[in-house]
Amino acid sequence: MTRILFYLEDYSHDIWRDSLLKVAPGIDFRSYPDWGTPDDGPAYAFVWEPEPGLIASYPNIRAVFSLGAGVDHLTRDPNLPPEVPIIRMGDDGLKEGMAEFVAMSVLMHHRGIPSMITKQKNKDWGRFFAKAAKDVRVGILGFGALGRVAAEALTPFGYQVAAWSRTPKNPVEDVTLHHGSDRLDDFLANTDILVGLLPSTPETQGLLDKERLSLLPEGASIINAGRGTLIDLDALKAHMESGHIASATLDVFPEEPLPSNHPLWGLDNLIITPHIAAITRPDTAAEYVVRNIARIEQGDAPENLLDANRGY
Ligand SMILES: NC(=O)c1ccc[n+]([C@@H]2O[C@H](COP(=O)([O-])OP(=O)(O)OC[C@H]3O[C@@H](n4cnc5c(N)ncnc54)[C@H](OP(=O)(O)O)[C@@H]3O)[C@@H](O)[C@H]2O)c1
């Protein structure tokens, strides 16, 4: 019988157990701390932010499923056994959620909504006439599972969509593709609305520093829904206060929750969302986990296996 060791703090585990049992009625679902003992036989961990050392203390774990697409909550554990495969979440619910969030945010920045929220506080009628979508250049940093669905959500509006990745990709209709660090500066200089969908790796941390942000055209907007380490927040604040960057939406931060005394809370034209751009849905995640356990047990590679060298 397939055994799943589940860990998630602060939320009920019932919906996760019910969703998994609906997809695979024979599953042995064990909710932390009732994981049993390592002698109980092979198991799969399905976790979010487990206590450091927990995975290592269960040598019967064959693979670890991350409850979200990010894996920094696992890899920061110094005792994580390097031989245990880690599988990133890639359920359809996550993709649909990100497509909605990016489409909503791009439309809001294109139509000047963040500045109207600021003006409304001052009873300021100041009107903003947006450009046609076909004249707005949207640049997506990261063209993985989520960057792709974000691009697909945007092209029907007529935006000029471009995307940047580490390695080359096959051509995609209506999306201009770029890759490699030597293309980044030019990419930024030709982007009106920048969408961050990059993982946190040594190469992406601090990538959008003061100089890189200054490459964006005057009046550009930024949406970051990948990882908070991408942007130097002090530099972003300075660029927004000078008006060089007109508006931004930040869903992810280097420290979460964003501390209550952080100066970003009071910044005009900035929309802060509490890491909710794309949330793993129990129903679609259960299908994803059960499907990938079957793949592992058949000797096939699971989807979205973490490449430890790449870091994502
Ligand atoms: N805010 C939220 O609610 C939320 C929800 C889910 C996920 N996320 C975040 O979104 C991120 C993206 O998810 P995903 O599923 O799309 O990941 P993914 O499929 O692994 O794609 C990552 C993309 O980033 C590119 N990339 C990585 N390092 C790069 C570098 N140094 N230079 C240029 N491109 C680089 C990759 O390029 P290659 O393809 O060439 O390797 C790939 O296109 C995740 O890492 C996660 O942290 C956030």
The ligand as a Gaussian input file, in Angstrom:
#p B3LYP/6-31G(d) Opt

LIG

0 1
 N        4.132000      33.399000      -6.135000
 C        3.622000      32.192000      -6.152000
 O        2.523000      31.955000      -5.643000
 C        4.379000      31.100000      -6.821000
 C        3.726000      29.900000      -7.089000
 C        4.424000      28.901000      -7.760000
 C        5.732000      29.114000      -8.154000
 N        6.347000      30.276000      -7.862000
 C        7.727000      30.508000      -8.302000
 O        7.764000      30.563000      -9.712000
 C        9.038000      30.051000     -10.139000
 C        8.924000      29.541000     -11.567000
 O        8.137000      28.356000     -11.584000
 P        8.148000      27.370000     -12.845000
 O        7.299000      26.206000     -12.471000
 O        7.859000      28.119000     -14.096000
 O        9.682000      26.930000     -12.853000
 P       10.500000      26.182000     -14.012000
 O        9.541000      25.408000     -14.868000
 O       11.614000      25.472000     -13.387000
 O       11.061000      27.376000     -14.897000
 C       12.058000      28.243000     -14.433000
 C       12.465000      29.136000     -15.586000
 O       13.447000      30.057000     -15.107000
 C       14.544000      30.050000     -16.024000
 N       15.791000      30.371000     -15.344000
 C       16.304000      29.819000     -14.211000
 N       17.507000      30.356000     -13.923000
 C       17.747000      31.268000     -14.897000
 C       18.824000      32.137000     -15.168000
 N       19.910000      32.197000     -14.385000
 N       18.752000      32.923000     -16.254000
 C       17.668000      32.882000     -17.074000
 N       16.610000      32.066000     -16.877000
 C       16.658000      31.272000     -15.803000
 C       14.586000      28.650000     -16.568000
 O       15.345000      28.614000     -17.773000
 P       15.675000      27.204000     -18.493000
 O       14.337000      26.618000     -18.860000
 O       16.459000      27.570000     -19.674000
 O       16.404000      26.371000     -17.484000
 C       13.096000      28.372000     -16.751000
 O       12.658000      28.893000     -17.978000
 C        9.328000      28.941000      -9.132000
 O       10.712000      28.768000      -8.974000
 C        8.663000      29.399000      -7.859000
 O        9.644000      29.881000      -6.979000
 C        5.695000      31.270000      -7.213000

